Amino acid sequence: MAYTLITANRNYSSWSLRPWLLMRALGIPFEDRIEPFLLPDNYEAFRAFSPSGLVPVLIEGTRTVWDSFGIVLYLAERHAGVWPDDADARAWAQCATAEMHAGFGAVREAYLMNVGVRVAPSPPLPHLEQQIARLGEIWAEGLARFGGPWLAGEAFTAVDAFYAPVAFRVRTYGLDVGAAGAAWVARVLEHPAMREWEDAALAESWREASHEEELAAAGTLLADHRA
């Protein structure tokens, strides 16, 4: 049965990037359908295809799978490589992925994902500094424990896909995530699927006002590489 993956704007939609990147990296074929953010609140429009009114959504036949973590769990039952083969690495990767999915709200709120811009951020508050430090800690731990070059070992897995949107944020806002974290950020940004996503983001011509307002509030715009 063929998959359709519904995602939103490449510049803005960090949640969409996760399953899209994982499926591209693992060579899982899917129809790529984009439903852009056109309004400050897209809930009613997205309810036409998403039970939660949010993206991403994976459709297989008559089955709808929603939420980025739900999609990854669904794919893991059907495809090899979503999680590491090694039991220790797999347990760590699943915990780190769950932490990303449930946490880091302050980072997401303060540093909106916008792939095509560079921003000098406003000085971070203490709780933001704590979350940024935790990101660097997780990345350094995974690389040290499992030998890299990816977070849970030799292969790109779901844990890399879930932290990949933060890599764009690190570059956009110049965040300090430590030497090991910076090395992983550089590596994931060069992944062919990440480059494909970025190229599409830079080519996007549409803008959504509330996202642009949040970006302006995050700091001083230094460069805008978008079309």
C-alpha positions in Angstrom: 0.0 0.0 0.0 1.4 3.4 -1.0 2.0 6.2 1.6 0.9 9.9 1.3 2.7 12.2 3.7 1.0 15.6 4.2 3.3 18.4 5.4 3.3 22.2 5.5 5.6 25.0 4.6 9.3 24.0 4.3 10.5 27.2 6.0 8.2 26.9 9.0 7.0 23.4 9.7 9.5 21.7 12.0 7.1 18.9 12.9 6.6 18.1 9.2 10.3 17.8 8.7 10.7 14.9 11.1 8.9 12.0 9.3 9.6 13.5 5.8 13.3 13.5 6.5 13.3 10.0 8.1 11.4 8.5 5.1 13.7 10.2 2.6 16.8 9.0 4.5 15.6 5.4 4.7 14.4 5.3 1.1 10.7 4.8 2.1 8.7 6.0 -0.9 5.7 8.3 -0.5 3.6 10.9 -2.2 4.7 14.3 -1.0 1.7 16.5 -0.4 2.1 20.1 0.9 -0.8 22.0 2.7 0.8 25.4 3.5 0.1 27.5 6.5 -2.1 30.2 5.0 -3.7 31.5 8.2 -2.6 32.2 11.8 -4.9 29.3 12.8 -5.2 26.5 10.2 -7.1 24.1 12.4 -10.4 24.1 10.6 -8.8 23.8 7.2 -6.5 21.0 8.3 -9.3 19.1 10.0 -10.4 18.0 6.4 -7.5 15.5 6.5 -6.1 15.5 10.0 -8.0 14.4 13.2 -5.9 16.9 15.3 -6.1 19.7 12.8 -2.3 19.6 12.6 0.5 18.3 10.3 2.2 16.0 9.6 -0.3 13.3 8.6 0.5 9.9 7.0 -2.2 8.2 4.9 -2.0 4.6 3.9 -5.1 3.4 2.1 -8.1 4.1 4.4 -5.8 4.6 7.5 -4.8 8.0 8.8 -1.8 8.2 11.1 -1.2 11.6 12.7 1.4 13.3 14.9 5.1 13.0 14.1 5.8 10.5 16.8 2.8 8.4 16.0 4.0 8.3 12.4 7.5 7.1 13.4 6.0 4.4 15.6 3.8 3.3 12.7 6.7 3.2 10.3 8.9 1.3 12.8 6.5 -1.6 12.7 6.8 -1.8 8.9 10.3 -0.8 8.0 13.8 -1.6 9.2 16.2 1.2 10.3 13.8 3.5 12.0 15.5 2.6 15.3 19.0 1.3 15.9 19.5 -2.4 15.9 21.7 -2.3 19.1 19.4 -2.6 22.2 21.3 0.0 24.3 21.4 2.5 21.4 17.7 1.8 20.6 16.6 2.5 24.2 18.6 5.7 24.3 17.3 6.8 20.9 13.7 6.2 21.9 14.1 8.1 25.2 15.9 11.0 23.5 13.3 11.1 20.7 10.4 11.2 23.3 12.2 14.0 25.2 12.4 16.0 22.0 8.8 15.4 21.2 7.5 16.3 24.6 10.0 19.0 25.7 12.0 22.0 24.7 8.9 24.2 24.4 10.9 27.3 25.3 13.3 26.7 22.5 10.5 26.2 20.0 8.6 29.3 21.2 11.6 31.6 21.3 13.3 30.3 18.1 10.7 29.7 15.5 12.0 27.5 12.7 12.7 29.6 9.6 15.1 27.8 7.3 16.0 30.7 5.0 17.0 33.5 7.4 19.8 34.3 9.8 18.9 36.2 13.1 20.9 37.8 15.9 18.7 36.5 18.8 17.6 38.5 21.8 19.5 37.5 25.0 18.1 34.2 26.2 16.3 33.8 29.5 17.7 31.3 32.1 15.2 28.6 31.2 16.2 28.9 27.5 19.8 28.6 28.3 19.0 25.4 30.3 17.2 23.8 27.4 19.9 24.8 24.9 22.5 23.3 27.2 20.4 20.1 27.4 20.4 19.8 23.6 24.1 19.9 23.5 24.3 17.4 26.3 22.1 14.9 24.5 24.0 15.2 21.3 27.4 14.9 22.9 26.2 11.8 24.9 24.8 10.0 21.9 27.9 10.6 19.8 30.3 9.6 22.6 28.4 6.5 23.7 27.6 5.0 20.3 30.5 6.2 18.2 28.8 8.4 15.7 28.7 9.8 13.1 24.9 9.9 13.9 23.4 10.3 17.3 22.8 6.6 18.0 25.6 5.1 16.0 26.6 4.5 12.3 23.1 4.9 10.8 20.8 7.8 10.5 17.6 6.9 12.6 14.5 8.5 14.0 16.4 10.3 16.8 18.4 12.2 14.2 15.3 13.1 12.3 13.6 14.4 15.4 16.4 16.7 16.3 17.1 17.8 12.7 14.7 20.8 12.9 16.7 22.1 15.8 19.8 22.0 13.6 18.1 24.6 11.4 17.4 26.7 14.5 21.0 26.4 15.7 22.2 27.8 12.4 19.5 30.5 12.1 20.1 31.9 15.5 23.7 31.0 16.0 23.0 29.0 19.2 25.9 27.5 21.2 25.4 23.7 21.6 29.0 22.8 22.2 31.7 21.4 20.0 30.2 17.9 19.6 26.7 19.3 19.1 28.0 21.8 16.4 29.7 18.9 14.6 26.4 16.9 14.5 24.5 20.0 13.3 27.0 20.6 10.5 26.7 16.9 9.5 22.9 16.7 9.5 22.6 20.0 7.5 24.7 18.4 4.8 22.5 15.2 4.6 21.1 15.0 1.0 17.5 14.9 2.3 18.1 18.0 4.5 19.6 19.8 1.5 16.5 18.9 -0.5 14.2 20.3 2.2 16.3 23.5 2.4 16.3 24.0 -1.3 12.5 23.8 -1.3 12.3 26.2 1.6 14.5 28.8 -0.1 12.3 28.5 -3.2 9.1 29.2 -1.3 7.5 32.5 -2.1 4.6 32.5 0.3 4.7 34.1 3.7 2.4 33.7 6.7 2.0 36.9 8.8 2.0 35.5 12.3 5.1 33.4 11.6 6.9 36.4 10.3 5.8 38.5 13.3 7.2 35.8 15.7 10.5 35.8 13.7 10.7 39.6 14.1 10.2 39.3 17.8 13.0 36.7 18.1 15.8 39.1 17.4 17.4 41.2 14.6 17.2 39.9 11.1 20.7 39.6 9.6 19.9 37.9 6.2 17.0 36.5 4.3 17.9 34.0 1.6 14.3 33.1 0.7 12.8 33.7 -2.7 
